Amino acid sequence: MKLPSPIICIEIVSLIASIVLLIRDKNNFWKIVMLYIAIALFFESYGSYLNARKIHNLWWFNLFIFLEAGFILYGLGHCLRKYINPRNLLLGGAVVIYGSYGLSVILNGSEQYNILCVNVMSVLFTVYALYYYYLLLRDEHFIVLKNHPEFWWVTGV
């Protein structure tokens, strides 16, 4: 029997850790993080299964990109909400990301990895994270970063 890939093992550990550490948290965002990790584990496991069967699986991971973009936009909105109303900022980002996704599918089809969308996401999420750090620095309230989960979540993105 073949062992699961290291990525799947890490995702299983992440899911277990998130359940143990976040299950009692009242904030809905952290409950959605647990759901996202479970969905990511499902996508990775099924993609690995397709690969083991020598079945083309890029279309499957392209579906995950679509979902991942929505989750990260939601998470950034959760973090930015403390400082600004992020609705228009995130709506604009969603239009750019999903527009690049659609353009890539039109130009390259769904059988090729959607690198255009991934690159757009990387740049846009970096800009949003830098904007969050800027707002955090401008905040007049003292924040202990080691106890500030939103800071660490944005840093991880």
C-alpha positions in Angstrom: 0.0 0.0 0.0 1.3 3.4 -1.0 1.6 6.0 1.8 -0.2 9.3 1.3 1.8 12.2 0.0 3.5 14.6 2.5 1.0 17.3 1.5 -2.0 15.1 2.4 -0.3 14.2 5.7 0.3 17.9 6.5 -3.3 18.7 5.7 -4.6 15.9 7.9 -2.5 17.3 10.8 -3.7 20.8 10.0 -7.3 19.7 10.0 -6.9 17.8 13.3 -5.1 20.8 14.9 -7.7 23.2 13.7 -10.5 21.1 15.1 -8.7 20.8 18.5 -7.7 24.4 18.7 -10.6 26.2 17.1 -13.7 24.1 17.8 -14.7 26.3 20.8 -14.0 29.6 19.1 -17.1 31.7 18.8 -15.9 33.5 15.6 -17.5 32.1 12.5 -14.4 32.8 10.4 -12.4 30.2 12.2 -15.2 27.6 11.7 -15.0 28.4 8.0 -11.2 27.9 8.1 -11.8 24.4 9.5 -14.3 23.7 6.6 -11.8 25.1 4.1 -9.0 22.8 5.4 -11.4 19.8 5.1 -12.3 20.8 1.5 -8.6 21.3 0.6 -7.9 17.9 2.0 -10.7 16.4 -0.1 -9.4 18.1 -3.3 -5.8 17.1 -2.6 -6.8 13.5 -1.9 -9.0 13.1 -4.9 -6.3 14.8 -7.1 -3.8 12.4 -5.8 -6.2 9.5 -6.5 -6.6 10.7 -10.1 -2.9 10.9 -10.4 -2.3 7.4 -9.1 -4.8 6.1 -11.7 -2.9 8.1 -14.4 -6.0 10.3 -15.0 -5.4 13.9 -16.0 -6.2 16.0 -12.9 -5.5 19.6 -13.7 -9.1 20.3 -14.3 -9.7 19.2 -10.7 -7.1 21.6 -9.3 -8.4 24.4 -11.5 -11.8 24.0 -9.7 -9.9 24.3 -6.4 -8.3 27.6 -7.5 -11.8 29.0 -8.0 -12.8 28.0 -4.5 -9.5 29.0 -2.9 -9.8 32.5 -4.3 -13.2 33.0 -2.8 -12.1 31.7 0.6 -9.0 34.0 0.7 -11.1 37.0 -0.4 -13.5 36.2 2.4 -10.7 35.9 4.9 -9.1 39.1 3.9 -12.5 40.8 4.1 -12.8 39.5 7.7 -9.4 40.9 8.6 -9.9 44.3 6.8 -13.4 44.8 8.2 -12.0 46.0 11.5 -10.4 49.0 9.8 -12.5 49.7 6.7 -15.5 48.6 4.7 -13.8 46.2 2.3 -16.8 45.4 0.2 -15.8 47.4 -2.9 -12.2 46.5 -2.6 -13.0 42.8 -2.4 -15.6 43.0 -5.1 -13.1 44.6 -7.5 -10.6 41.9 -6.6 -13.1 39.2 -7.2 -13.9 40.6 -10.6 -10.2 40.7 -11.5 -9.5 37.2 -10.2 -12.5 35.5 -11.7 -12.2 37.5 -14.9 -8.6 36.2 -15.3 -9.8 32.7 -14.4 -12.5 32.9 -17.1 -10.0 34.4 -19.6 -7.5 31.6 -19.0 -10.2 29.0 -19.4 -11.3 30.6 -22.7 -7.7 30.9 -24.0 -6.2 27.6 -22.7 -9.2 25.4 -21.8 -9.8 23.7 -18.5 -7.2 21.0 -19.1 -4.2 23.3 -18.5 -3.3 24.7 -15.1 -4.7 28.1 -14.7 -1.4 29.9 -14.1 -2.8 33.3 -15.1 -5.4 33.3 -12.3 -2.8 32.0 -9.8 -0.4 34.8 -10.7 -3.2 37.4 -10.5 -4.2 36.0 -7.1 -0.7 36.1 -5.8 -0.2 39.8 -6.7 -3.6 40.9 -5.6 -3.4 39.1 -2.2 0.0 40.5 -1.6 -1.3 44.0 -2.2 -4.3 43.4 0.1 -1.9 42.0 2.8 0.3 45.0 2.6 -2.7 47.2 2.8 -3.8 45.3 5.9 -0.4 45.8 7.5 -0.6 49.5 6.7 -4.0 49.8 8.4 -2.6 47.8 11.3 0.3 50.2 11.7 -2.0 53.2 11.6 -4.3 51.7 14.3 -3.9 53.7 17.5 -4.6 50.7 19.7 -1.6 48.6 20.9 -1.8 45.1 19.5 0.3 42.2 20.7 1.1 40.4 17.5 1.7 37.0 19.0 -1.9 37.1 20.2 -3.4 38.5 17.1 -4.7 35.6 14.9 -5.8 37.8 12.0 -2.2 39.1 11.6 -0.9 35.6 11.4 -3.6 34.5 9.0 -2.8 37.3 6.6 0.9 36.6 7.0 0.2 33.0 6.0 -1.7 34.0 2.9 
